Amino acid sequence: MKIAVTGPNGYIGTNFIKIANFLGHEIIYLSRSAPVFGAVWIPYNLNDSSPPVLPPDVDFILHLAYRPDQEKITLIKDELESIEFILSAANKVNARVIYLSSQTAKIDSVSEYGKKKWELEQLVIKSGNIAIRPGLVFGGDPKGLFLQLINTLRKQSFLPCFIPVPQIQPIHVEDLCNCILKVMELQNSSTKIFYFGKEYPVSFTKFMQFLAKIYLHKTMLLIPMPAAVVLWVTQQLKNKWSKSAQLASLLTLPPMNTQASLSEINYQLKPLASTSTLEYQSSRELLQEGLIIYSYITKKRPALYSLRKYVRLIKTMKGGLPLLLPKYFTYLPILLCAYDRFNEKILWVQALNWRINSSSLLIEASTKSTTELLKIKNNSFFRASISISAILLKELFLRALGMIVRQITPSLPPRSWGESL
């Protein structure tokens, strides 16, 4: 699919683009500044006075952009105009719009932000497009509201325990991005609003304790506070305290029926307990993957700094998603020859080839690594020629060996890799 994304540099935008690129989708950046890696870019700003001009083959516009001044009523008119431009641009190329709304969206929300989200949502669904209401999004590199929560926990040692305790339905950012892609893949769905978050609400207090323990390795002191009193105070301070609306929205958060939406896209969220080790497990799997690929290329165990470079590369370019290579590759890295430079449309094989080629470039970028790769002990032209010739002969041998291995183990790519996405 070809997907145009507004707000591509935000918290959800960056994560969505990494996963979408990894899965082979083509992304068009709709943003004020051009992307670093030279992707397709169309200048776009919420203040623009006309719709963006899109290529005729765009399938979806994912509208993530929003104004940071969420509570200024004067901005509501501009927000409505900007989303009308997005809908107009989509209509011209026969694309569909997916608008990321908020769980706080409600016609009688206690915050102007919630009322604005509801109004924008209505424009989207009345035009035949789709709105998505996510729960509290967390995980990955902290940005947006998730970063605010982490910073709040970092700066203090106590945590207000509201009575009664607000219930939330959190969702890991990777889960949300996968859910959005699943919605795009649906055919002939009549659903106008999708709700994504934990099927069963969890205590906000316990969730904050979870964040403090996992991300900051600290235990918070709980201080009981009556929710009704806090809500009254936030209403009195709504024009003086910028965070009062967010707190009021939390205390009056409406529940979502997420089970129907998750069932429609046939997706199961990761258990909250397992998300505590997602980043750690991913880094560990990538280190193991780098060990296999580097051992295959250099025929020796790589140094730790090389593996760290590999992990940073995959996290930057491929969203940090590991290939989940079979364990026997650890003992026999040479088996990778069966799929190295093998012209195959299987997504796993394409991803493996990209990683092998990228790792080779990383190795060649270092003089020390290149010397080790060529096994040159001095700068002799004669020795270098022999080493290069030996590498060419080994390449021919590996190509022949790869053909044999593919015949013996035709189902080598693990099915679990595709299912995990």
N, C-alpha and C positions, 0 to 999 in steps of 0.2 A: 504494500500500500504506500501511497504518497501522502504524507501527513504534514500539514502546516501547523506550526505551534506558536501561539503568542505567549509571551512570558517564558521563553526557553531557558533563560538564565536563572530562574528562580529555583526554589527548593524542589518542587514537584517536576518542573520542566527539565532540569538537568538530569534527574533520575529517569524520567520517562524517555528522554532522547537516548540515553546510554542503552537502555533495554531495547528500545525500538530499533536502533542502529544495529545492535547485536543480533537481532532477529531478522535483519535484512530489509527493514522498511526504509523508505527514503524520507528524509526529514527536510522541511523548509523552515528556516528560522524567520519568524516575524518579530523583529526586535529593533531597538534604537541603534544598537551597535552590531557590527559584523562579527560572526563567530570566529574563534581563534583558528580553527582547523580548516578553514576554507570551505565550509558546507554551503549549500544553497541558501542565500539570504535575500529577503525582501524587507526594505526599511519599513518599520511600523511603529507607531506611537499612539497611545490612547488619546492624545490630543489632536491627532490628524483630523483634517476637515473633509476627508474623502475616504472611501473604502480602499483597502490595499488591492493591487492588481495581481491575481494569482494565475499560475499556469493552468491550462485547460484540463489537465489530467490529475488534479488534486482530488483525493478521495475524501479526506476529512480535514476540518480545522479544529484543533484542540485549543479552546480558549481558556488560557490560564492567567493571562495578564490581569492585574487589578491595581487600583491606586492604593498606596500605603496610607493615605489620609482617610482611613475607612469611615470615620465617624462624622466627617464634614458633610452636612446635608447639601451644601452648595454643589458638591461634586456628583450628586445622583443624576442630574440631568445630563452631564457629560458622559457618565458611565452608560446611560441608556442610549445615547447617540453613538457611542463607540461600538456597542454590541449590535446596534442596527446596521452599522457599516460592515461588521463581520458577517452578519446574516446576508447582507446584500452581496458581498464578495463571494460568499459560498454559493448563493443562488445563481450567480452568473456562470459559474463553472460546474454547476450541478453537484456540488460537494455537500456533505453533511457537517453540521456543527455539533461538537460535544462541549458543553459548558460546565466547568467545574464550579459548582455552587458551594454550599456550606450546610452543615447540620443545623445551624442557627437560622436558616432561611424560614421565615414565617411572616404572614401578613401582619400579625400583631406582636412581632418580636420586641423585646425590651430594648434592643439596640437598633440604631439606624442602619448599622451594617447588615443585620439580619433582615430588616425590611427591604433594604436595597437589593440584597441577594435574591429575595423572593420575587421582587418586581422584575429583575433581570431574567430570572428563571422562567417567569411566565411568558416573556417575549420569545424565549428560545423554544419552549415546548409548543406554543401556539403557532410557531412557524414550521412545525413538523420536525424539529430537531430534538436533541437529547440533553438533559441535565443530569449531573452526577453529584450526589450529596455524600461526601466522605465523612467518617468520624474523625477523631483527633489523629492526625498523621504524625508518625514518628519514625525514627530509625535513620541509618545512613549518616552522612555529614550534616550536622545540625544547621538548619536555616529556618527562616520564618518563625512561626509560632513555636515550633519544636526548639529552636535556638533560644527563644525567650524563656521557655520553661527550664531549659538546662541552665541558663544564666541565673534565673531566679533561685534555683536550687544551689547553684555554686556560691551565691553571695550570702546565703543565710543557713542557719543550722536548725531552724524550726519550720514546721509545716502546718498551716491551718487545717484543722480537721472539722469541716463543716458538718453540722447536725441539723437535718438529715444529710447524709453524704450524697453529693451529686453522682450520678451514674453516667459513664461515658462508654463509647464504643470505638476504641482505638483501632488503627489499621497501620501496619508497617508500610512505608513508602514504596517498597518494591511490590508488595501485594496490590497496592492501589494502582500502580502503573500497569501491572499485568491485568488487572480488572478492566482498566480503560481500553487496553488492546483487545481484550475478550469482547467488550461491548462493540468495538469496531468490526469485529469478525461476525457478529450476529447477522442473520439474514431474516428480513421481514418481521422484525420485532415490533410490537405495538407499545412497548413500555416507553414512557416519556421521561420518568425520573428513576434513576437507579440509586440505591442506597448501599453503601459499602462501609463495613466496619464489623467488629466482633458481633457474632449472632446474639450473644448474651451480654448485657451491659456489665461493666466492672466498676468498682469503686474508684473514684478519682483520687482519693487519698492513697489507696494501695498502688495505683498506677504511678503516682508521683514518687512513692517510696521505691518502686521498681526502677524508675529512671535514675534516682539518686544512687541506688546501689550499683546498677549496671554501668552507668556512664561516668559517675563521679566517685564511686567506691566509698560512699558515706552513708551514715544512718541519720535520718531526720527525727527531731523531737516533735511530737504531735501536740498541738494546742487546740482544744475544742473551741468551736465558735458556732453560735446559732445562725443558721443560714438565713432565717427571716430578718434578723437584725442586720446582717451584712448586706443583704439585698436592699434594705431600706437605705442604708448608708450610701451604697453605690448610686442609687437614684438621686440622692441629694447632691452627690459630687460629680454627676455625669458631665457637667460643663467645666469642671475644675480639674478632674483627674482623668488622664487619657486612658487608663486601664480599667476604669470603672465599668465601661460597657462590656468588655471581655469577661469580667468577673460576673456581671449580671447575667450574661448569656450562658455562662457555665452553670449557674445556679438554677436556670430555667430551661435547660437543654431538653428539647423534645426527644423521646425515644424513636429509633428507626427500626423498621422491619427489614433487616438486611438479608434474612434467609431466602426470601423470594428472589431477590436480585442475584445473589450468589448462586442459587440453583439454576437460574435462567442461563447464566454464562458458564455453568458447570465448573465452578472454581471453589477451592477450599483454602481458607486463610491459614497461614502458619500459626500454630499455637503461640499464645503470648509468651509462655515460658521458654519456648525455643528461640524466640527472637533475641533473648539476652545473649546468646552466643552466635548469632548470625554473622556479625562482622568478624569475630574471632575464627569461626569455622571457615568462613570464606577465605580469609588470609592464609590459614593453615593449608587449605586445599590448593590455593594458588601457589604457595611455596612448594608443595609436593609436585604440582603440575610443572612448575619451572624447573625443578630438579630433574624430572623425566626428560623434558624437552632440551634443556641444556646438556644433559648427559648424552642424549642422542646426537646432538650437533657436534659436541667437542670430544666425545668418547671418554670423558673424565668427569669426576664429581665437581660441580661448580662451587665457587666461593659464595659465601653468604651475601656479600654485597651485590653479586650478580643476580641472585634470586630476589633480593629486595627491589632491584631495578625492574625485574620482570613483573612483580606484584604491582608496583606503581604504574607500569605501562597498562596492564589489564584493567586496573581500577580506573585509570584515566580514559582509556579508549573504548573499553568494552563493559563498563559498568561493574567491574569486579566479579563477573559471573564465571565461576570455574567450569571446566569441561567435564569434570568428574571422570577422569581417565581410569580405566580398570587398574586394579592393584598390581597385576602382573607386569604392567608397563614399568613399574618401579624396578623390577628385577631384570627385565629385558627391554630396555628403551629402544633397542634396534627394531622392535616390532612396529615402531612408528613409520618405518620405511614403507609399510603397506599402504599408507595413506598420504605420505609426504609427496606433494606435487601430483597427487592423483586427481584427475579431472572428474569430479563427481558432484552431483547436485545436492547430496545429503548435507544438511546444514551443519552437522557435527564435523564432517570432513572439511568443509569450507572454513569453519572456525579454527580447526586444528592447523590447516595450512597457513592461515593468516598468522597464527601465533608462532609457528616454526619460522616463517619468513621474518617476522618482526624480531624474534629472538636472534636470528642470524645477523640482522642489521645492528642490534645492540652489541653483539660480540665484535662485529667488524668495526664498530665505531671506536673501540678501545684498541690502542696499539698493542698493549700487553696481551689482550685476549686474542687479537688477530695472530700475533706471533705464536701463541700457544696452539691456536687452531691449525696453523700451517706447519707447526712443529719446526720452526726455523730457529736454529741456535746461534746464527750470526747473520750478517747482512749479505752473504754470498749469493750472487745471482744464480749460480749453478744449483745450490741447495734449495733456493726458493722455487726454481723450475721443477726440480724433482718432487718437492712437496706438493706443488700444484698438480703435477701429473698424477701423483698418487691419489689425490683427492678426486680427480676425474675418474680414475679407475674404480675407486670405492663407490662413486656415484652410480656408475654403470652396474656394479655388483648389487647395490641396494635396490636399484630399479627392478632388477631381475628377481631378487629375493622378495620384494614387495608383491610382485605378481603371484608368487608361490603362496605367500602368507594369505593373500586375499582369497585364494581358492580354498585354502584350508579353513579359514575363519571368516566367512563372508558377512557374519553379523557382529563384527568386532565393535563398531560404535555402540556405546551403551544406550539403551532406550530410556533409561531413567533420566538422562540428561535433558532430553526434550520434554519429558513429563514434568520435570522440576520447574520449568519456566511457566 
